[in-house]
Amino acid sequence: MLKVLNRILDRLEEFIIAVLIALATLIIFVAVVHRFASGVPALQPYTARINMSWAQELCIFMFVWMAKFGAAYGVRAGTHVGVDVLVNRLGPSKRRILITIGLIGGALFTGIVGTLGANLVWKIAHTDQTSEDMEVPIWIVYLCIPLGSYLMCYRFLQVIAHFLKTGEIPHREHGQVEGIDEVELDLHQVAVAASVEPKDLAS
C-alpha cells in the first residue's frame, strides 16, 4: 500500500513541476510577444485590448511553487549539491553516522519550516490580504511553504529509511546525460568509416 502511495506521490510531484514550468514558460513567451507587438503602431489597437499586467506576478508565484516542489524532488533524486569530500574519506561506520545525522538534520529543518509555514498561512488566511495584480488571496501563494517543506521532510525520511536499510543514498552524476550510455568504440569500424588505418586511430 505504501509503495502505491509513494508511486502516486512521485508522479504527482513530477506532474506539478512539469506543468508549472511549462505554463510559466508559455505565459512569459506570450507576454514578451505582446510587449513587442505593442510597440508596433499597426498592432497597438489590438494589443491594447489585452491586459497582460498579471503575467509577471503569476509567473513569479509559479516559479516559487515549482522551486518548493523541485527541492523535494531533488532530495528524492539526489540532485542537490553537497560537499562530501571529508565524509567520503571516513571509514564506513563514521561515514554512516555522519550521513544519518545530516539526513535527520534535513528532515528536522524542513519539518520546522513546514510547521512555521503552516502557522503563517493559517494567520494570513484570516485576513483580507491579496496579491497586487491578480488580487488572489495571498494565503494561497504562501501555501507552497508548508506543502513543499512537508513533502521535502517526507523525502528526507524516505532517504533515511532507505540508507539505514541498504547503506545507499540517492546520487546522480551531474555530468551524466540520461539516455546516453558509454559504449566501446570498435577501432576497425571507425577506421573503415573514416578511411584510415586502425593503428592511426589507436595512436
C-alpha positions, -999 to 999 in steps of 0.1 A, spaced: 0 0 0 28 24 9 46 16 -24 15 25 -43 10 58 -24 47 66 -29 44 59 -67 13 82 -69 31 109 -49 62 106 -72 41 110 -103 20 139 -88 53 157 -78 67 153 -113 34 164 -129 32 195 -108 68 206 -116 64 199 -153 30 217 -156 42 247 -137 74 252 -157 56 246 -190 28 271 -182 53 297 -169 74 294 -200 43 298 -222 30 328 -203 64 345 -204 66 339 -241 31 353 -247 39 383 -225 71 391 -244 54 388 -278 26 411 -265 51 437 -253 70 437 -286 37 438 -306 26 468 -285 55 487 -300 42 482 -335 18 511 -343 -4 490 -366 -9 464 -338 -14 488 -309 -52 490 -312 -54 452 -308 -27 447 -281 -43 475 -260 -74 453 -256 -53 426 -240 -42 431 -204 -10 412 -196 -1 430 -164 -9 399 -144 16 377 -162 48 386 -143 31 381 -109 16 348 -119 50 335 -132 67 346 -100 42 326 -80 45 296 -103 83 296 -101 82 298 -63 58 268 -62 80 249 -87 111 256 -66 95 243 -34 83 210 -51 115 208 -71 135 209 -38 116 179 -26 122 161 -59 159 169 -55 161 151 -22 144 120 -38 165 120 -69 198 130 -52 203 161 -73 211 186 -45 247 198 -45 266 186 -14 302 187 -2 311 152 7 349 151 3 355 148 41 327 123 46 339 100 18 374 99 34 360 85 67 355 48 75 322 31 68 309 33 103 318 70 108 305 78 73 272 61 81 268 81 113 276 115 97 253 109 68 225 98 91 229 129 112 229 151 81 197 135 68 180 138 102 190 174 103 175 180 69 142 163 80 141 183 112 148 216 94 122 211 67 97 199 92 102 230 113 99 253 82 68 234 72 52 240 106 61 276 107 48 280 72 15 263 81 12 287 110 19 317 87 -7 305 62 -33 300 90 -28 335 102 -29 351 67 -60 331 58 -79 351 84 -70 384 68 -81 400 35 -46 402 20 -45 397 -17 -18 399 -44 -13 433 -61 -21 424 -97 -41 392 -97 -59 400 -64 -59 364 -53 -58 356 -16 -22 357 -6 -25 327 17 -28 306 -15 6 318 -26 22 311 7 6 276 8 36 263 -11 58 268 20 41 241 42 32 218 13 67 219 -2 85 218 31 65 189 45 70 170 12 107 176 14 107 164 50 89 132 39 116 127 12 143 130 38 126 104 59 124 81 29 161 86 22 169 79 58 149 46 58 165 35 25 200 44 37 197 26 70 184 -5 51 208 -5 22 236 19 30 229 38 -2 217 74 -7 203 89 -39 231 102 -60 232 115 -96 263 123 -116 258 158 -128 279 152 -159 259 122 -170 232 127 -196 202 103 -193 196 81 -223 233 82 -234 253 51 -224 290 48 -227 300 23 -255 332 9 -266 343 20 -300 354 -6 -325 385 10 -340 383 -12 -371 347 0 -379 356 36 -372 387 33 -394 367 19 -423 342 47 -420 370 73 -418 391 55 -444 422 54 -422 443 27 -406 431 14 -372 467 18 -358 465 55 -366 433 59 -345 449 40 -316 479 63 -315 
